[in-house]
Amino acid sequence: SRAEQVQPRPVRNSLIGLVLGLGLGICLAFLREALDTRVRSSDEIADQLGMQMLGRLPEPPAQLQKTNQLVMLAAPKRIHAEAFRVLRTNVEFANAQPRARTIMVTSAVEREGKSTTVANLAVAFARAGKRVVLIDLDLRCPLIAQLFNLDPDRPGLTDVVVGHVQLHDAISQLVISKGRSNRATNGNGNGSGSLESVLHILPAGPAPPNAGEFVGSQALAGILDELGAVADLVLIDAPPLLHVGDAMTLSAHVDALILVTRLNVVRRPMLKEVRRVLDAAPALP
């Protein structure tokens, strides 16, 4: 028997191909969206966390990144420094009613710029005439001493807690002049020239055997209370919120928290976990 010849149906075949192509494209688009966890904007971060956005900070100049310098010290007149002055003003407005004196600065994970942010912010507040104490409590990865070119062997916070040195002996004073020059001194040392302000810096000191227990100790809480009673503002470089519980424990000893995030680092699942951690923080609203 002869097979019946089937006539080609180009219109029907084209419509079927179009529908299948559209369906496949839509499925691929949804799959790509589901797999893409990147955060698109700072506004999305604020919405995800339910927090007020205090500012947007540009990348520091490449030369300052290479030499590990702070823009508020090395180039205070550049536009990058102006962003930290804006941040300082926004923090002051946000803090007008709660009047928090001890503020920890943290991030979701490492490499989001929290240490350089809190260091530049501390200089900005000091330049505005505030009596500021900057404390390095990221005991697993301390950077404050390095950012301010302090002697790595000098005593720090952990030495004070265990009773090896007095608190005033562990605090360095950064003299900020009206020019670009500045230098850090110990104890009651004074710089020369026409001065704007002095920033007090308490570096981390030697790493303790158990950082998690250390940040929750009553001795540390007493030091924070003592500094908060004499300073206008105590800024703390705290560990990242995720991976370890140090920052969660530390939140019981502070009045407020600033979260630093970086668009090309943070992801949506991280933000959800940060929101969960913040909601469970013992002393933060």
N, C-alpha and C positions, 0 to 999 in steps of 0.2 A: 504494500500500500504506500501511497505517496504522502509524505508529511505535508500538512497544511502550512502554507507560507504565512508568516506573521508580519503584518505591516508595521513599520517603525512608527512610533507615536512620539514625536519630538516634544510636543507641547506638554503632554502628561509627564514624560521623563524629566523635562526641565523643571516642572513644578515640584516633582518628588525630590529631585536633587537640591532645589532651592530650600525646601522645607527641612530636609535632612541636614543641609549645610548650616542653616540658621539654628537648628536645634543643637547641633554639635558645637557651634560657636558659642551659644549661650551657656551650654554645659561647661565648656572650657573656661569661659569668663567667670562663672560662679566658682569653679574649682580654683582658678588662680586667685580670686578674691579671698577664698577660704584659706588658702595656703599662705597668702601674703600677710604677715603680721606686722609689717612696718607701720610706724606712726607717721601720719602725714603732716601734722602741724602742731604747734604749741597749744593752740586752742583745743585740739583733740585731747591732749594730755590733761589740760585743766578740767575738761568735761569728764574724762575717765576717772580722775582722782577726786573730783568734787572739791577742788582747792582753788583759791584765788591765785591767778598768775601775777607775779610781782615784776617780771621783766624778761626781756630777751637779750641774751649776751652774744656778741659776735665772737668768732674765732680770734684769739690773740694774734698779733703780728708774728709772722714766721720766724723772724730773727729772735724775738723774745722767747718763743717756744724752744728754739734750739739752745738758747743760753739759760733756759729755766728761770726767766725773770718775770716779775709781776708788773703788769702794765701800770698799776697805780703808783708804783715807785719809779720805774724806768722811763715811762712816757705818760705822765699824768695829764698832759694837755691834748693827747690824741683822742680821737673819737671812741676808741675802744675803752678808754678810761671813763669817758662820759657815760657809757652804759652802766658802769658800776655806781656812778653818782646818782643816776636815775634809779637804780635798784635800791640804793641807800634811802632815797626820798620815799620810794614806794613802801619800803619796810617801815619807815617811820610813820607813814599814814596808816598802814595796816595795824601797827602796834600802838596807835594813839589811845585806843580804849583798853585793851588788855594790859598794856604797859609791861610786857614781858621783859625781864632783865637777863635771863639765861636762855639763849637760843641755840639749838643744835642744828647744824647744816649737814645733810646727808644726801644720799642718792639711792637709786634702786640697786645698781651693781657698780663694779669698779669702772674706771676710765670714763666717767661722765663729767669730770671737772669740778667736783665738789671742793677739793682742797684749794685749788687756785681761786675758786669763787669766794670761799669764806675768807681767804687771805686778802684778796683785793677788797672785799667788802669791809673787813676790819680796818684796813688802811683808809678807806673812804670815810668811815665813821670817825676815825681818829683825826683826819684832816678837817672834819666838821666841828672839832672841838670836844668830842665825846671822850670820856675816860673809858677805854676799851681794853678788855683782856681777851686775848685769843688763846684758846687751849687746844692742843692736839690730843684727841682721845681716840683716834684711829690707831689703836695700839698694834694692829696686825700689819699696817702699812703706813707708818707715820711719814708725813712729807713736810710739815710746817717748818721744822728746823732747816731742812734743805732749801725751801723756798725763800727763807730769810737769811740764808748763809750763816746760821748759827753753828758753833762748834759742836760736832756730833757727839763728843765725849762729855759735854757739859751736863749737869744734873737736870732732871725734868720731873714731871708729875709723879711718875712711879717712885722716884726717890723720896719725894715728899710724903707719899702715902705710907711707905714702909719706915719712915722716920730717919732716913739717912741725912737729909738736909731740911732746913727751914723753908717755908713757902717763899719768902722774899728772896732767898738765895737762888731759887730755881727759876725765877721770873727774869726774863731779859727785857730790856727797854729799847725799843726802836725809835730813835730820834729822827723825826721827819722835818726837814728844813724846808724853807720856801723855795730853795733851789732843788736840783735833782739829787744832790748828795744826801746820804743818810747812813747811819751806822747803828748796829745793835750793841748795847752794853749790858753789863750785869749789875744787879743791885741798884744802887743810887747813882750810877754813872750818868754824866750829862754830856751832851754834845755841845759844840761851839757854833756860833753864828746865830742868826735870827731864826727862832724856832716857831713852827706852827703847832706841833703836838708831839706826844709820845704815845706809842703803842706798846702795851705790855703783852709779852708773849711767854706762854708756859708750854714748852715742848713736851713730847711724850715721855722721854727718858727710856731706860732699858725696858725691853719687852717683859711683861710679867709671865709667870708660868701658865696662868689661866686668865686670858683677857676677859672672858665672859663673867667670871666671878669678880674680877677687879672692878669693872664698870658698875657693878651692883653693890659695891661695898659701902658701908656707912662712913668709912674714912674719906672716900672720894666725895660722897654727898656732903660731908662737912666742909671740904675744901671749896666745893661749888657754892655752898651757902655763904662761906666767908668772903669769897671774891664777889659774889652777887651783892653783898651788903656794901661794898666800897666802890664798885664800878658802876658806870652808867649802863654798860652793856657787856655781857660775857658771851662771846661767840665760840662755839665748840665745833671743831672738825670731827664729826662722828663717823663711825664705820657705815658702809652701805647697809640698807635695810634687809636685803635678801641674802641668802646663803648662811649667814650667822645671826645670832640673836643679840649681839652686843648693843646695837642701836635701840632695839626694843627695850632692853633692860635700862639703858641710859635715859630713855624717854620719861621714866618715873622721877628723874632728878632735874628736869628742865621745865621751862615755862612755855616754850613754843618750838616749832620745827619749821625749817625751810628745806624743801626738797629740790635738788638740782637734777635735771634730766637732760639727756642729749638725744636729738632726733635720730641720729644714725646709729645709736647704741640701744636705746630702750625699745621694747616690743610690746604689743598689746597684752599678751599673757603676763608680762612683767608688771604692767600697770594694774592689772586685776589683782595680782598677788600683793602689790604695794598697797592698794586700797584695802585689801583684807587685813594686812598687817597694821595699817594706820587705824582702822576701825577698832582693832583689839588693843591698841597702845594704852597702857595703864593710866597715863596722866595727861593725854592730849585730847582736846575737844574734838 
